[in-house]
């Protein structure tokens, strides 16, 4: 066989091998991407100890941390800003959305360590073990937390843009309070169905709950009106005509910036045991493209099993 023919055959062999390797890598990548669709019901918990402080009040913050995928820019810098916000407000309970995780660190654990808080977390989209990134929901508290489960909400046909809710019981000295974090769809049709699901799921679990999240619906929407019929909008309870409740801005071509209120903290209670002392939003810290929302709760009277013997 002539050397030119040998070179041709050798080149073809290398081409076939390269094609086989490329196909294998593509299948492996596809396998990893598809594996992120697996169930997300596993809840991770971190226990940092129990606060023994009395409960004169409960300061709650809800925030969408705005995950940095795919560029992963300014991640830790923004987390430092959020850390400062929590410390300045002396928060007792954090209800968080778009809490991301990479092979380098998981944000819920990063915050729990620095704030000396207990934490529960559930993955929503992605999988850092498979593709190096994921995001989900988290609840952090200086009081003990008992995970109560998560619920995948009917959101869309897209398997990589799931929406869900996470619940945990906060074991305060004043009694148990259910905390719920959620992040709803941007589709009005899906969002409406998710609100109904969320109401049923929360109210079956507890008679007292604080629900925070990015609801992706302005307060003029009918589904927010439905929530307000059943749950108390903490901001509007304190500030019925708040001058600027905006928590998110969207730049629209030829229109300009739309200023929207998308983030809420709701209080649900069958019996009025908690009262809203104050509420507001916090936009002074550049940790996200959303402003944080907060509320300050106090007990009207001790809950069942409470170690607190006083009331307002």
C-alpha positions in Angstrom: 0.0 0.0 0.0 1.4 3.4 -1.0 2.2 5.8 1.8 -0.4 8.3 0.5 -3.1 5.7 0.9 -1.8 4.9 4.5 -2.0 8.5 5.4 -5.5 8.8 4.0 -6.7 5.7 6.0 -4.9 7.0 9.1 -6.6 10.3 8.7 -10.0 8.7 8.3 -9.4 6.6 11.5 -8.5 9.7 13.5 -11.6 11.4 12.1 -13.9 8.5 13.1 -12.3 8.4 16.6 -12.7 12.2 17.0 -16.3 11.9 15.9 -16.9 9.1 18.4 -15.3 11.1 21.2 -17.4 14.2 20.3 -20.5 12.1 20.2 -19.7 10.6 23.6 -19.1 14.1 25.1 -22.3 15.4 23.6 -24.3 12.4 25.1 -22.6 12.9 28.5 -23.5 16.6 28.5 -27.0 15.8 27.4 -27.2 13.2 30.2 -26.1 15.7 32.8 -28.6 18.4 31.6 -31.4 15.9 31.6 -30.5 14.7 35.0 -31.3 18.1 36.4 -35.0 17.3 35.8 -34.9 14.8 38.6 -37.2 15.4 41.6 -36.3 18.3 43.8 -38.1 17.2 47.0 -34.9 16.6 49.0 -34.6 19.3 51.6 -31.1 20.1 53.0 -30.9 21.3 56.6 -28.2 23.1 58.6 -28.4 23.4 62.4 -26.3 26.1 64.0 -27.8 25.8 67.5 -30.8 27.3 69.4 -31.4 30.9 70.3 -32.2 31.2 74.0 -33.2 34.9 73.7 -36.8 35.9 74.6 -39.2 36.8 71.8 -40.2 40.4 72.2 -40.8 40.5 68.4 -39.8 38.7 65.2 -38.1 40.6 62.3 -38.7 38.9 58.9 -36.9 39.7 55.6 -37.9 38.2 52.2 -35.6 38.6 49.3 -34.9 37.4 45.8 -31.1 37.1 45.7 -31.0 37.2 41.8 -28.8 34.2 40.9 -25.8 35.1 38.7 -26.1 32.4 36.1 -24.6 32.1 33.5 -21.8 34.7 34.0 -21.5 34.2 37.8 -20.4 37.8 38.1 -20.3 39.7 41.4 -21.8 36.8 43.3 -19.9 37.1 46.5 -19.8 40.8 46.4 -23.6 40.9 46.2 -23.8 38.4 49.0 -21.7 40.6 51.2 -24.2 43.4 50.6 -27.1 41.2 51.6 -25.2 40.0 54.7 -24.8 43.7 55.7 -28.6 44.3 55.1 -29.5 41.4 57.4 -27.1 42.5 60.1 -28.2 46.1 60.0 -31.9 45.0 60.3 -31.0 42.4 63.0 -33.3 40.0 61.2 -34.5 36.8 63.0 -36.0 35.1 59.9 -35.0 35.1 56.2 -37.3 33.9 53.4 -35.2 33.7 50.2 -35.5 32.9 46.5 -33.0 32.3 43.7 -30.5 31.0 46.3 -27.7 29.6 44.1 -25.2 26.9 44.5 -22.0 26.1 42.7 -19.1 23.6 43.2 -17.4 26.4 45.1 -20.1 27.1 47.6 -23.8 26.9 48.4 -25.3 30.2 49.3 -27.7 28.9 52.0 -24.7 27.3 53.8 -22.5 30.4 53.3 -25.2 32.7 54.9 -26.0 30.2 57.7 -22.4 30.1 58.8 -21.8 33.8 58.8 -25.2 34.7 60.4 -25.1 31.7 62.9 -28.6 30.7 61.7 -30.3 27.5 61.1 -31.3 26.8 57.4 -33.4 24.7 55.2 -32.9 24.6 51.4 -34.5 22.9 48.4 -33.1 22.9 44.8 -35.5 24.2 42.2 -33.6 24.3 38.9 -30.2 23.1 37.7 -27.9 20.7 39.7 -24.5 21.9 40.7 -23.2 18.3 40.9 -24.1 17.8 37.2 -23.7 21.1 35.5 -21.9 23.2 38.1 -24.9 25.4 39.0 -28.3 25.3 40.6 -30.8 27.6 42.3 -33.6 27.1 44.8 -35.4 28.4 47.9 -34.2 28.8 51.4 -35.4 29.7 54.9 -32.9 30.8 57.6 -33.7 31.5 61.2 -32.0 32.1 64.5 -34.6 29.9 66.0 -34.8 26.1 65.3 -36.4 25.1 62.0 -38.4 22.0 61.3 -38.7 21.2 57.5 -42.4 20.8 56.5 -41.8 19.9 52.8 -41.8 21.5 49.4 -44.3 21.6 46.6 -43.6 21.8 42.8 -46.2 24.1 41.4 -47.8 23.7 38.0 -45.8 26.3 36.1 -45.3 25.6 32.5 -44.3 22.9 30.0 -40.6 23.9 30.4 -38.8 21.3 32.6 -35.9 23.6 33.2 -37.9 26.5 34.7 -39.8 24.9 37.6 -41.5 26.9 40.3 -42.1 25.7 43.8 -42.7 26.5 47.5 -40.7 25.5 50.6 -42.1 25.4 54.1 -40.5 25.1 57.5 -41.8 25.5 61.1 -40.0 28.2 63.1 -39.8 27.0 66.7 -39.9 30.4 68.4 -40.2 30.9 72.2 -43.7 32.3 71.5 -44.8 29.2 69.7 -44.6 27.6 66.2 -44.9 29.8 63.1 -44.9 28.3 59.6 -42.5 30.1 57.2 -43.0 29.7 53.4 -40.8 30.8 50.6 -42.0 30.8 47.0 -41.1 32.0 43.5 -44.0 32.1 41.0 -44.1 32.1 37.2 -43.9 35.2 35.0 -46.8 33.8 32.9 -50.1 35.3 34.1 -52.0 32.2 33.3 -49.5 29.9 35.2 -49.2 32.4 38.0 -52.9 32.4 38.6 -53.0 28.6 39.0 -50.0 28.7 41.2 -51.5 31.2 43.6 -54.5 28.9 44.1 -52.3 25.9 44.7 -50.2 27.9 47.1 -53.2 29.0 49.2 -54.5 25.4 49.5 -51.0 24.0 50.3 -50.2 26.6 53.0 -53.6 26.6 54.7 -53.6 22.8 55.0 -50.3 22.9 56.9 -50.8 25.5 59.6 -53.2 28.0 61.1 -50.4 30.6 61.4 -47.9 31.3 58.6 -45.7 34.0 57.2 -45.4 33.7 53.4 -42.7 35.6 51.5 -41.5 35.5 47.9 -41.2 36.8 44.4 -44.8 36.5 43.3 -44.1 37.9 39.8 -47.5 39.8 39.8 -48.2 43.5 40.4 -50.5 44.4 43.2 -53.2 45.4 40.7 -53.4 41.8 39.5 -56.6 39.8 40.4 -54.5 37.0 41.8 -52.8 39.4 44.3 -56.3 40.6 45.2 -57.3 37.0 45.9 -54.3 36.6 48.2 -55.2 39.7 50.1 -58.7 38.4 50.7 -57.2 35.4 52.6 -53.9 36.7 53.8 -52.7 40.0 55.2 -50.4 42.1 53.0 -48.0 43.2 55.7 -46.8 46.3 53.8 -50.3 47.6 53.0 -51.5 46.9 56.5 -49.0 49.4 57.9 -48.8 51.7 54.8 -52.1 51.6 52.9 -50.9 54.3 50.5 -47.1 53.6 50.5 -45.5 56.2 48.3 -43.3 53.8 46.4 -43.8 50.1 46.9 -41.6 49.2 43.9 -39.4 46.2 44.3 -38.3 45.5 40.7 -37.7 47.6 37.6 -37.8 46.4 34.0 -36.4 48.4 31.1 -38.9 48.2 28.1 -37.8 49.4 24.7 -39.5 52.7 23.6 -41.4 52.7 26.9 -38.7 53.2 29.5 -38.5 51.6 33.0 -41.5 49.9 34.4 -41.6 50.1 38.2 -43.4 47.0 39.7 -44.1 45.6 43.1 -43.5 41.9 42.7 -42.2 40.9 46.1 -44.5 40.4 49.1 -44.7 39.2 52.7 -48.1 37.9 53.7 -49.4 36.9 57.2 -52.0 34.1 57.4 -53.6 33.3 60.7 -57.0 31.8 61.6 -56.8 33.3 65.0 -55.2 36.7 65.5 -52.2 35.8 67.6 -49.6 37.8 65.8 -49.7 41.5 65.1 -47.8 43.5 62.5 -45.7 46.2 64.2 -44.1 47.6 61.1 -43.3 46.7 57.5 -41.4 48.2 54.5 -39.0 47.6 51.7 -35.2 47.9 51.6 -33.6 49.1 48.4 -30.4 50.7 49.7 -28.2 47.6 49.3 -27.1 46.4 45.8 -27.4 42.7 46.4 -30.0 42.0 43.7 -32.2 43.5 40.9 -35.1 43.2 43.5 -35.5 45.1 46.7 -36.0 43.2 49.9 -39.2 43.4 51.8 -39.5 43.1 55.6 -42.0 43.0 58.4 -41.8 43.2 62.2 -44.2 40.9 64.0 -45.2 40.8 67.7 -47.3 38.4 69.7 -50.8 39.5 70.8 -50.8 36.5 73.2 -48.7 33.4 73.6 -49.2 30.5 71.3 -49.9 27.0 72.5 -46.8 25.5 74.1 -45.1 28.9 74.3 -42.6 29.8 77.0 -43.6 33.5 76.7 -46.1 34.5 79.4 -46.9 38.1 78.2 -48.8 39.7 75.4 -49.3 43.1 73.8 
